[in-house]
Amino acid sequence: MIVKVTNKKGDGVFKICPTCSHTWPTIESFLNDSELRLAGYQAHFENLVGGLFIFTHATETCGTSLAIPVKKFVSLTDRPILSAQTKQTENCPGKCMREGCLASCPVECECSWVREILHTIQTWPRPVV
């Protein structure tokens, strides 16, 4: 079964830093920000789009960790989102179980689309500052 998720549109803001109030109006402005660092992924196996990507807002005056639901990034992949999580196989290296592990995974499973999004975020062409 495939679950289709759409991002909310019309609220005008992708994310606001809770510490310094910096505002990113779109996903593109967020991904283009060279002061953001992808720090981790927290899986939610019962609801894969409910997982969290963890970013650090690394400025001189702010070092806040930002937890953003995976569902806000589904537009970065064309892969189908499978609704059920299956048991780990013996071929599974367990990368989704390690919060700070952002490496790609050779195993094709229901979490592959999340790993594809992680790769897209990590290789996003940020402007040179």
C-alpha positions as CSV (number, residue, x, y, z in Angstrom):
1,M,0.0,0.0,0.0
2,I,1.3,3.5,-0.9
3,V,0.5,6.5,1.2
4,K,0.5,9.9,-0.5
5,V,1.4,12.8,1.6
6,T,1.2,16.5,0.6
7,N,2.8,19.4,2.3
8,K,0.6,22.1,3.7
9,K,0.7,25.2,1.5
10,G,-0.5,28.6,2.1
11,D,0.9,29.2,5.6
12,G,3.8,31.2,4.1
13,V,6.5,29.8,6.3
14,F,8.5,26.6,6.1
15,K,10.3,26.9,9.5
16,I,11.0,29.5,12.1
17,C,14.0,29.1,14.5
18,P,12.5,29.0,18.0
19,T,15.6,30.6,19.5
20,C,16.6,33.4,17.1
21,S,13.3,33.7,15.1
22,H,15.1,33.4,11.7
23,T,12.4,32.5,9.2
24,W,12.7,30.3,6.2
25,P,9.6,30.9,4.0
26,T,10.2,27.9,1.7
27,I,11.9,24.6,1.6
28,E,14.3,26.0,-1.0
29,S,15.3,28.9,1.3
30,F,15.8,26.4,4.1
31,L,18.0,24.1,2.0
32,N,20.0,27.0,0.5
33,D,21.0,28.3,4.0
34,S,24.7,27.5,4.5
35,E,24.2,28.0,8.3
36,L,22.1,24.9,8.6
37,R,23.7,21.5,9.2
38,L,21.9,18.2,8.9
39,A,22.6,16.5,12.2
40,G,20.5,13.4,12.2
41,Y,17.4,11.4,11.4
42,Q,15.0,10.0,14.0
43,A,12.9,7.2,12.5
44,H,9.3,6.6,13.4
45,F,8.6,3.1,12.1
46,E,4.9,3.0,12.8
47,N,4.4,6.1,10.7
48,L,7.4,6.7,8.4
49,V,6.4,10.3,7.5
50,G,6.3,11.0,11.2
51,G,10.1,10.6,11.6
52,L,12.2,13.7,12.2
53,F,15.2,15.3,10.4
54,I,17.4,17.1,12.9
55,F,19.2,20.2,11.8
56,T,21.6,22.5,13.7
57,H,21.2,26.3,13.1
58,A,24.9,27.0,13.3
59,T,25.4,30.7,13.5
60,E,27.6,32.8,15.8
61,T,24.5,33.6,17.9
62,C,22.4,30.5,17.5
63,G,23.2,26.8,17.9
64,T,19.6,25.6,18.1
65,S,18.6,22.1,17.0
66,L,15.6,22.0,14.8
67,A,13.5,18.9,14.5
68,I,11.4,18.9,11.3
69,P,9.0,16.2,10.3
70,V,10.0,14.1,7.3
71,K,6.6,14.8,5.8
72,K,7.8,18.4,5.1
73,F,10.5,17.0,2.7
74,V,8.5,14.4,0.7
75,S,8.5,16.7,-2.3
76,L,12.3,15.9,-2.6
77,T,11.7,12.3,-3.8
78,D,9.6,10.6,-6.4
79,R,9.8,7.2,-4.6
80,P,6.5,5.7,-3.3
81,I,6.0,5.9,0.4
82,L,5.1,2.5,1.7
83,S,2.7,2.4,4.7
84,A,3.9,-0.7,6.5
85,Q,7.3,-1.3,7.9
86,T,8.6,-4.9,7.7
87,K,11.0,-6.6,10.0
88,Q,14.7,-6.1,9.5
89,T,16.3,-8.7,7.4
90,E,19.7,-10.2,8.0
91,N,21.0,-7.9,5.1
92,C,19.8,-4.8,6.9
93,P,22.7,-2.8,8.4
94,G,20.3,-1.0,10.8
95,K,21.2,2.5,9.6
96,C,17.7,3.8,10.4
97,M,18.1,2.7,14.0
98,R,21.1,5.0,14.5
99,E,19.9,8.6,14.9
100,G,23.1,10.2,13.7
101,C,23.7,7.9,10.8
102,L,23.0,9.8,7.6
103,A,24.8,7.5,5.2
104,S,23.1,5.9,2.2
105,C,21.9,2.4,2.6
106,P,22.4,-0.4,0.0
107,V,19.3,-2.3,1.1
108,E,16.0,-1.6,-0.7
109,C,13.2,-1.4,1.8
110,E,10.3,0.8,2.9
111,C,12.7,3.3,4.4
112,S,14.7,3.8,1.1
113,W,12.8,6.9,0.2
114,V,13.9,8.6,3.5
115,R,17.5,7.7,2.7
116,E,17.0,9.3,-0.8
117,I,15.7,12.5,0.9
118,L,18.7,12.5,3.2
119,H,21.1,12.2,0.2
120,T,19.2,15.0,-1.6
121,I,19.5,17.3,1.5
122,Q,23.2,16.5,1.9
123,T,24.1,17.2,-1.7
124,W,21.8,20.2,-2.1
125,P,23.8,22.8,-4.1
126,R,24.1,25.7,-1.6
127,P,25.2,29.1,-2.8
128,V,28.8,29.9,-2.0
129,V,29.0,32.6,0.6
